[in-house]
Amino acid sequence: MNDHEKNCKAATIATPQLLSPQNAADLLHSVDAFLFDCDGVIWKGDKLIDGVPQTLEMLRSKGKKLVFVTNNSTKSRRQYAKKFQTLGIEVSEEEIFSSSFAAAMFLKVNDFPREKKVYVVGEEGILEELELAGFTGLGGPEDGKKMVQLKPNCLFEHDKDVGAVVVGLDQYINYYKLQYATLCIRENPGCLFIATNRDAVGHMTDLQEWPGAGCMVAAVCGSTQKEPIVVGKPSTFMMEFLLKKFHTNTSRMCMVGDRLDTDILFGQNSGCRTLLVFSGVTTQSSLQDPTNDIQPDYYTSKISDLLNLLGA
């Protein structure tokens, strides 16, 4: 390890600060844009976390830009905007950066041929973002209804025009989809293998965690013996689009999330301030575990602590 790597590692494992009235005020003054994860930060499943609307309203009133960066690919930006509205929060599509959008944008910026198709192990969010970007998507929830025939002399057919497979969170995953994705990646020349994210679990409901996209991605890794291109957090791919949209230096941004290995690492990789909340996946004991080397700048129980500490 060279000196630069040592310095980077030392910076990464600096001791995080518990959010207090003083450092919360300092954070607010030093940041122009707050980037929020959604699951475990804004809501759990379809249940809003206490104090979220008032906190977001306070930050907007102080002129802060708000951006919502989620690894959950089941919804498109339009569908996420509708979910926010249903929960009583006004958020525009332009403020939402989902991993479903990131997958479509990855193909777009890399000049993926329009005549090629994209097979989706995932849900409607990915298919909608692909369509908006001008690509033809196959698979998705519809293939969740299909069964395989494991019989002698039965050949499983797949589309030879598939040039990319996108794998995300998929509650409809089955053996049919795994075989289709596997054949495309292994047999179609140059076929890309893209993962929206590799989250192990997520709060799909408010009461417990459920298997995340990482489980689906791992299954395809296992059958293809290939590693994917990851476009969601902690990859900084989405940050490129964010910077074009909001024109704010990353040093003036704060990433707020409940996961160390995605949200906080994404913030650190991008050069943002980082705030960890315990309203989702990560607990204080896991943050302080000696084996954990991802340390945020600040930590607190939930984002409404900002509101309370600032006396706003």
C-alpha positions as CSV (number, residue, x, y, z in Angstrom):
1,M,0.0,0.0,0.0
2,N,1.5,3.4,-1.0
3,D,1.3,6.6,1.0
4,H,-1.7,7.9,-1.0
5,E,-3.6,4.7,-0.4
6,K,-2.8,4.8,3.3
7,N,-3.9,8.4,3.5
8,C,-7.2,7.6,1.7
9,K,-7.8,4.6,4.1
10,A,-7.0,6.8,7.1
11,A,-9.5,9.4,5.9
12,T,-12.1,6.7,5.3
13,I,-11.9,5.4,8.8
14,A,-12.0,8.7,10.6
15,T,-14.2,8.7,13.7
16,P,-17.7,9.7,12.9
17,Q,-19.5,12.4,14.9
18,L,-22.9,12.0,16.6
19,L,-25.1,14.8,15.2
20,S,-25.4,17.6,17.7
21,P,-26.9,21.2,17.6
22,Q,-23.4,22.6,16.8
23,N,-22.3,20.2,14.1
24,A,-25.8,20.0,12.6
25,A,-25.7,23.8,12.1
26,D,-22.2,23.6,10.6
27,L,-23.3,20.9,8.3
28,L,-26.3,22.9,7.1
29,H,-24.2,25.9,6.4
30,S,-21.5,24.0,4.5
31,V,-23.9,22.0,2.2
32,D,-26.0,23.2,-0.7
33,A,-27.6,19.9,-1.7
34,F,-28.8,16.9,0.4
35,L,-28.8,13.5,-1.3
36,F,-31.2,11.1,0.3
37,D,-31.6,7.4,0.0
38,C,-35.3,6.4,0.2
39,D,-35.8,2.9,1.7
40,G,-34.9,3.1,5.3
41,V,-34.4,6.9,5.3
42,I,-37.6,8.4,3.9
43,W,-39.9,5.4,4.3
44,K,-40.0,1.7,5.1
45,G,-42.1,-0.2,2.6
46,D,-45.1,2.1,2.1
47,K,-44.9,3.7,5.6
48,L,-43.3,7.1,6.0
49,I,-40.7,7.5,8.7
50,D,-41.7,10.0,11.4
51,G,-40.8,13.7,10.8
52,V,-39.7,13.3,7.2
53,P,-42.1,15.8,5.5
54,Q,-41.3,18.5,8.1
55,T,-37.5,17.9,7.7
56,L,-37.6,18.1,3.9
57,E,-39.8,21.2,4.1
58,M,-37.3,22.9,6.5
59,L,-34.4,22.1,4.2
60,R,-36.2,23.5,1.2
61,S,-37.1,26.6,3.1
62,K,-33.4,27.2,3.7
63,G,-32.7,27.0,0.0
64,K,-31.2,23.5,0.0
65,K,-31.5,21.4,-3.1
66,L,-32.9,17.9,-2.4
67,V,-32.1,14.8,-4.5
68,F,-33.4,11.3,-3.9
69,V,-30.9,8.6,-4.9
70,T,-32.3,5.1,-4.6
71,N,-30.9,1.7,-5.5
72,N,-34.4,0.2,-5.6
73,S,-35.1,-0.5,-9.3
74,T,-38.6,-1.7,-9.0
75,K,-40.0,1.7,-9.9
76,S,-39.2,4.3,-12.5
77,R,-38.7,8.0,-11.6
78,R,-42.3,8.7,-12.6
79,Q,-43.5,5.9,-10.3
80,Y,-41.3,7.2,-7.4
81,A,-42.7,10.7,-7.9
82,K,-46.2,9.2,-7.6
83,K,-45.2,7.3,-4.4
84,F,-43.8,10.5,-2.8
85,Q,-47.1,12.3,-3.7
86,T,-49.2,9.4,-2.2
87,L,-47.2,9.8,1.0
88,G,-47.9,13.6,1.0
89,I,-44.5,14.8,-0.2
90,E,-44.1,16.9,-3.4
91,V,-41.0,15.6,-5.2
92,S,-40.4,16.1,-9.0
93,E,-39.1,13.4,-11.3
94,E,-36.1,15.6,-12.0
95,E,-35.1,15.2,-8.3
96,I,-35.2,11.4,-8.4
97,F,-32.2,9.3,-9.5
98,S,-33.1,5.6,-9.3
99,S,-30.9,2.6,-10.3
100,S,-33.5,1.7,-13.0
101,F,-32.8,5.1,-14.6
102,A,-29.1,4.5,-14.1
103,A,-29.2,1.2,-16.0
104,A,-31.0,2.9,-19.0
105,M,-28.6,5.8,-18.9
106,F,-25.6,3.5,-18.9
107,L,-26.7,1.9,-22.1
108,K,-27.4,5.4,-23.6
109,V,-24.1,7.0,-22.8
110,N,-22.3,3.9,-24.0
111,D,-24.1,4.0,-27.4
112,F,-25.9,0.6,-27.0
113,P,-27.2,-0.3,-30.4
114,R,-30.9,0.6,-30.8
115,E,-31.6,-2.6,-32.8
116,K,-30.4,-4.7,-29.9
117,K,-32.7,-5.8,-27.1
118,V,-32.4,-5.8,-23.3
119,Y,-33.5,-8.7,-21.2
120,V,-34.7,-7.7,-17.7
121,V,-34.5,-9.8,-14.5
122,G,-36.4,-7.1,-12.6
123,E,-39.7,-5.2,-12.5
124,E,-41.6,-2.5,-14.3
125,G,-39.3,0.3,-13.2
126,I,-36.4,-1.0,-15.4
127,L,-38.7,-1.7,-18.4
128,E,-40.2,1.8,-18.2
129,E,-36.9,3.6,-18.0
130,L,-35.5,1.5,-20.9
131,E,-38.5,2.5,-23.0
132,L,-38.1,6.2,-22.2
133,A,-34.5,5.9,-23.3
134,G,-35.5,4.4,-26.6
135,F,-34.6,0.7,-25.9
136,T,-36.6,-2.5,-26.3
137,G,-36.9,-4.4,-23.1
138,L,-37.9,-8.1,-22.7
139,G,-38.7,-10.1,-19.6
140,G,-39.7,-8.4,-16.4
141,P,-42.8,-9.4,-14.5
142,E,-44.4,-11.1,-17.5
143,D,-41.7,-13.8,-17.5
144,G,-42.4,-14.4,-13.8
145,K,-45.4,-16.4,-15.0
146,K,-43.5,-18.7,-17.3
147,M,-42.4,-22.2,-16.4
148,V,-39.6,-24.3,-17.7
149,Q,-40.0,-27.8,-19.2
150,L,-37.1,-30.0,-18.0
151,K,-37.8,-32.8,-20.5
152,P,-35.6,-34.8,-22.8
153,N,-34.8,-33.1,-26.2
154,C,-36.3,-29.9,-24.9
155,L,-34.2,-26.9,-26.1
156,F,-34.7,-23.6,-24.2
157,E,-34.9,-20.8,-26.9
158,H,-33.7,-17.3,-26.3
159,D,-33.6,-14.1,-28.4
160,K,-30.2,-13.8,-30.2
161,D,-30.7,-10.1,-30.5
162,V,-30.4,-9.5,-26.8
163,G,-27.3,-7.4,-26.3
164,A,-27.6,-6.7,-22.6
165,V,-29.1,-8.3,-19.5
166,V,-30.1,-6.0,-16.6
167,V,-30.6,-7.6,-13.2
168,G,-32.4,-5.8,-10.4
169,L,-34.7,-6.5,-7.5
170,D,-37.3,-9.0,-8.7
171,Q,-40.1,-10.5,-6.6
172,Y,-41.1,-12.5,-9.7
173,I,-37.7,-14.2,-10.2
174,N,-37.9,-17.8,-11.3
175,Y,-35.9,-20.6,-13.0
176,Y,-37.2,-19.4,-16.5
177,K,-35.7,-15.9,-16.0
178,L,-32.4,-17.3,-14.7
179,Q,-32.0,-19.6,-17.7
180,Y,-32.9,-16.8,-20.1
181,A,-30.5,-14.4,-18.6
182,T,-27.8,-17.0,-18.4
183,L,-28.1,-18.0,-22.1
184,C,-28.0,-14.4,-23.3
185,I,-24.9,-13.6,-21.3
186,R,-23.1,-16.9,-22.2
187,E,-24.1,-17.3,-25.8
188,N,-24.9,-13.9,-27.3
189,P,-21.6,-12.3,-28.5
190,G,-20.7,-9.2,-26.5
191,C,-23.8,-9.3,-24.3
192,L,-23.5,-6.9,-21.3
193,F,-24.3,-8.0,-17.8
194,I,-25.6,-5.0,-15.8
195,A,-26.6,-5.0,-12.2
196,T,-28.7,-2.1,-10.8
197,N,-27.1,-2.8,-7.4
198,R,-25.9,-5.5,-5.1
199,D,-27.9,-4.7,-1.9
200,A,-28.2,-7.9,0.2
201,V,-31.5,-6.9,1.8
202,G,-34.0,-4.1,1.9
203,H,-37.1,-2.8,3.7
204,M,-39.7,-3.9,1.2
205,T,-42.2,-3.7,4.1
206,D,-42.2,-1.6,7.3
207,L,-41.8,-4.5,9.7
208,Q,-38.8,-6.5,8.3
209,E,-36.1,-6.8,5.7
210,W,-36.4,-8.9,2.6
211,P,-33.8,-10.3,0.1
212,G,-32.4,-7.5,-2.1
213,A,-31.2,-7.3,-5.7
214,G,-27.8,-8.7,-4.6
215,C,-29.5,-12.1,-4.3
216,M,-30.7,-12.0,-7.9
217,V,-27.4,-10.7,-9.1
218,A,-25.5,-13.5,-7.3
219,A,-27.7,-16.1,-8.9
220,V,-26.8,-14.9,-12.4
221,C,-23.1,-14.5,-11.4
222,G,-23.2,-18.1,-10.3
223,S,-24.6,-19.5,-13.5
224,T,-22.6,-17.3,-15.9
225,Q,-19.3,-17.2,-13.9
226,K,-19.2,-13.5,-14.8
227,E,-19.2,-10.3,-12.7
228,P,-21.6,-7.5,-13.6
229,I,-21.2,-3.8,-14.3
230,V,-22.9,-2.2,-11.3
231,V,-24.6,1.2,-12.0
232,G,-26.2,1.9,-8.6
233,K,-24.6,2.9,-5.4
234,P,-21.7,2.7,-4.4
235,S,-20.8,3.1,-8.1
236,T,-20.4,6.8,-8.9
237,F,-22.1,6.5,-12.3
238,M,-25.3,8.3,-11.2
239,M,-23.2,11.2,-9.8
240,E,-22.2,12.2,-13.3
241,F,-25.9,12.8,-14.2
242,L,-26.5,14.5,-10.9
243,L,-23.7,17.0,-11.4
244,K,-24.9,17.9,-14.9
245,K,-28.4,18.5,-13.5
246,F,-27.6,20.4,-10.3
247,H,-24.3,22.1,-10.9
248,T,-23.2,21.7,-7.3
249,N,-19.7,20.7,-6.3
250,T,-19.7,17.4,-4.5
251,S,-17.8,19.0,-1.6
252,R,-21.0,21.0,-1.0
253,M,-23.2,17.9,-1.0
254,C,-24.2,15.6,1.8
255,M,-25.3,12.0,1.2
256,V,-27.8,10.7,3.8
257,G,-28.4,7.0,3.9
258,D,-28.9,3.9,6.1
259,R,-26.3,1.7,4.5
260,L,-22.6,1.8,4.9
261,D,-21.6,-0.3,1.9
262,T,-23.8,1.6,-0.6
263,D,-25.0,5.0,0.6
264,I,-22.0,6.1,2.7
265,L,-19.5,4.5,0.4
266,F,-21.2,6.2,-2.6
267,G,-20.9,9.6,-0.8
268,Q,-17.3,9.0,0.0
269,N,-16.4,7.8,-3.5
270,S,-18.0,11.0,-4.9
271,G,-16.4,13.4,-2.4
272,C,-19.6,14.2,-0.5
273,R,-20.1,14.7,3.2
274,T,-21.9,11.7,4.7
275,L,-24.7,11.3,7.3
276,L,-25.7,7.8,8.4
277,V,-29.1,7.2,9.9
278,F,-30.2,4.2,12.0
279,S,-33.8,4.2,10.7
280,G,-33.1,1.4,8.2
281,V,-30.5,-1.4,7.8
282,T,-27.5,-0.3,9.8
283,T,-27.4,-0.3,13.6
284,Q,-25.1,1.6,15.9
285,S,-23.4,-1.7,16.9
286,S,-22.7,-2.6,13.3
287,L,-21.3,1.0,12.7
288,Q,-19.0,0.5,15.7
289,D,-18.0,-3.0,14.9
290,P,-14.2,-3.3,14.8
291,T,-14.4,-5.0,11.4
292,N,-16.3,-2.1,9.8
293,D,-13.9,0.3,7.9
294,I,-16.6,2.5,6.3
295,Q,-17.2,5.4,8.6
296,P,-19.6,8.4,7.9
297,D,-18.8,12.0,8.8
298,Y,-21.9,12.1,11.0
299,Y,-24.5,9.7,12.4
300,T,-27.9,10.0,14.0
301,S,-31.1,8.0,14.6
302,K,-33.3,9.5,11.8
303,I,-33.3,12.5,9.5
304,S,-35.9,14.4,11.6
305,D,-33.1,14.8,14.2
306,L,-31.8,17.5,11.9
307,L,-35.1,19.4,12.4
308,N,-35.0,19.0,16.2
309,L,-31.3,19.8,16.7
310,L,-31.6,22.9,14.6
311,G,-34.6,24.0,16.5
312,A,-36.4,24.7,13.2
